Amino acid sequence: MNLVIGVGLRSGTPYAELSDLVTSALHDLTGNVHLVVTRKGRETEPALQQLVEQLGAELRILSTDELADQPAPTPSIQVEDLTGTPSVAEAAVLAVGAQLVVTKQQSANATVAVGRLPAPGYQPAEREIVHRVIAERRDVRRGFLDVPIDDALLTRVLEAAHRAPSVGLSQPWDFLVIRDLATRRKVHDLATAQRDAFAASLPDDRRAAFDGLKIEAILDTPMNIAVTCDPGRGGRHVLGRHADPRTTWFSAAIAIQNLWLAARAEGLGVGWVSFFEPAEVAGVLDLPAHIELVGYLCIGYVDEFAAAPELVRSGWAKRRPLAWAIHHEEWGRRDASIVDDALQAGQNAVPASGQRVRVIVGGDATQLDEADALVVDLHADKPRADFGVLWRPARTPAEAVEFGVEIARDLALQGVGQLVVQLAEESECAEALARGLKVGASACGLTHSTP
């Protein structure tokens, strides 16, 4: 535990008095005192200097204004009259960002309070490196070099993956390193078949854009890594898993993220391939029946790391602004109303171009007759999973409007340029969601119409 001591003292306070007061305040605490804080003008007091030296702590001096701003629990009018701040010791602890754990203790000439400091973060330059690696991580498909990966480097990357947090420390992952070209060709064939199937499901304009995208680098890299999950690892009583078994797969996904970031730091590109049925790949890799595939990664050196993700550079999709994703205390409470924000944005929106989507509000999966159809199901019962159906059981018309704005904005991020809004049921929430779709479409520059 890192402790901080706030000190207020009169001029000439004896060291023995101050030392005894500090010892009493620290009596029930464990940890080391890293910081002693007092007000400006007391830093030259011999008793304070001796205390700092004995503790091996840093001395920090604060102005009266800095102390007066703190909500000390036991302020004193007398202290305020003498010093200009209602608290010195407690305020000093709070002013350095510590949690107050021992309130003001007092002797004839001094006061002390003790706080617990947060564990220290990294230095600014070190933090910058961490955030840079996160920002520059890329899902790489192109530009791999025919350069072997050193075993020691691979071990470092896998060690980073293996340090990932996991539910109940179950560590459900394993890493199957695949260099054999024949095996990779079989996996490549599976991915190619799924690519063709996905392309066939797209509307014509979207299919044309998809044709220019590369979805894997299975044969372009010196190795592939299959990351697997053992859902039963650790037995029956894994801590934290009983209420939500999905945490096992989440743990394996976090291991992949660790691997990805470590690889980027080492100058290795990584591409995650998802264009196949996991069971088919498991068959090619001859995985035991109880082991499940979570991720299939292509890894190798690349000629460059692009400044932006390929899907952004190609115009296929855009990043979702952080402000859209942050809610405060309850769902939908953002820094600004998304409806008001969309209405304002619609006044200056730049016209967008892109695919046409027909949104059927209040429909169900039976209405997915064309590739450009998207159904919004408003019913209380969750429908069977289908990417063509968005389940949005709005609780109020106001929430339905917000859902509509969100759907339109998210479609715009995925390259949609035109919305056709079709009502399949007559209800207040259906009409409200349709209004929200139009507001969101206008905000993003999408053209919208009603059949």
Secondary structure, DSSP 8 states (H G I E B T S, - for coil): -EEEEEEEE-TT--HHHHHHHHHHHTTT--SEEEEEEEETT-TT-HHHHHHHHHHT-EEEEE-HHHHHTS--SS--HHHHHHHSSS-SHHHHHHHTT-EEEEEEEE-SSEEEEEEEE------HHHHHHHHHHHHH--B--S-B-S----HHHHHHHHHHHHTS--GGG---EEEEEE--HHHHHHHHHHHHHHHHHHHHHS-HHHHHHHTT-----TTTSSEEEEEEE-TTTT-TT-TTTSS-TTHHHHHHHHHHHHHHHHHHHTTEEEEEE--S-HHHHHHHHT--TT-EEEEEEEEEEBS---SS-HHHHTTS-----HHHH---SSTT--SS-HHHHHHHHHTS------EEEEEEET--GGG--STTEEEEE--SS-----TTEEE---SSHHHHHHHHHHHHHHHHHTTEEEEEEEE-S--HHHHHHHHHHHHHHHHTT-EEE--
